């Protein structure tokens, strides 16, 4: 059973930094794509960042470009989201998710931005940024 464990949330002031971690367990196949999403109260879940280890690169929401960095090691089944220069509007519940793992590496596919494109989700971790 594939499970994702998310950690690293917390409360910071404007301009602060946090790093979220996502550890995947229970997968017998390759993890090709990981995404990070967030959901603020009363709003829909939105894409934040994604990484494709099969040469599809990384992608970011416009609102976080230049401030957030996604990284990870799919051989170790772990991903990270480094968040710098945090703003109050970054306050939300943050989730990591992966597309369905595959037996062979999937090459050249950019990380999708729709939540429905991801098969497995971790629990949310709260990030609160105060002004």
SVG drawing of the C-alpha trace seen along z (x, -y; Angstrom):
<svg xmlns="http://www.w3.org/2000/svg" viewBox="-15 -42 33 46">
<polyline fill="none" stroke="black" stroke-width="0.4" points="0.0,0.0 1.5,-3.3 1.7,-5.9 3.0,-9.5 4.2,-11.1 4.5,-14.8 6.4,-16.9 7.9,-20.3 4.9,-22.6 4.8,-25.3 4.3,-29.0 6.6,-31.7 6.6,-35.5 6.6,-37.2 9.9,-36.6 10.6,-33.4 11.5,-30.0 10.2,-26.4 11.1,-23.1 8.5,-20.5 9.4,-16.8 7.4,-14.0 8.5,-10.4 6.9,-7.7 6.6,-4.1 5.1,-0.9 5.8,-1.4 7.4,1.4 7.7,-0.7 9.3,-3.9 8.0,-7.2 8.2,-9.4 6.4,-12.6 5.7,-14.3 3.6,-17.4 3.0,-19.8 -0.5,-21.4 -2.0,-23.7 -5.5,-24.5 -6.5,-27.6 -9.8,-27.8 -12.7,-28.4 -10.5,-27.9 -9.9,-25.1 -6.8,-23.0 -4.1,-24.5 -0.9,-23.4 2.3,-24.7 5.2,-22.8 6.0,-19.6 9.0,-17.5 9.5,-14.9 12.4,-12.7 12.2,-11.2 13.5,-14.3 10.3,-16.3 11.9,-19.0 10.2,-21.1 7.3,-23.5 5.9,-26.1 2.8,-28.1 3.4,-31.8 2.7,-32.8 5.7,-30.9 8.3,-31.2 11.6,-32.4 10.6,-31.7 9.9,-28.0 12.2,-25.2 11.1,-21.5 13.7,-18.8 14.0,-15.2 15.6,-11.8 13.2,-9.3 15.7,-6.5 15.1,-7.2 11.4,-8.0 11.7,-11.4 10.8,-14.9 11.2,-18.4 9.6,-21.8 11.9,-24.6 9.9,-27.8 11.6,-31.1 10.4,-34.7 7.0,-33.4 4.0,-35.7 0.7,-35.6 -1.0,-34.5 1.1,-31.3 -0.9,-30.3 -2.6,-27.0 -2.7,-23.3 0.1,-21.8 -0.1,-18.3 2.3,-16.2 1.1,-13.8 2.5,-11.3 1.3,-10.0 0.8,-6.3 4.2,-4.6 5.3,-2.6 7.4,0.5 9.6,-1.4 10.7,-5.1 8.4,-7.4 10.5,-9.9 9.8,-13.4 6.5,-14.1 6.1,-17.5 4.5,-17.5 0.8,-17.9 -1.0,-20.7 -4.4,-19.1 -5.0,-17.3 -7.0,-14.6 -3.8,-13.6 -2.2,-12.3 -3.0,-9.0 -1.7,-9.1 -1.7,-11.8 -0.1,-12.5 -1.8,-14.1 -1.8,-17.9 0.7,-19.9 -0.3,-23.4 1.8,-26.4 0.9,-29.7 2.6,-32.9 1.9,-35.9 2.5,-39.5"/>
</svg>
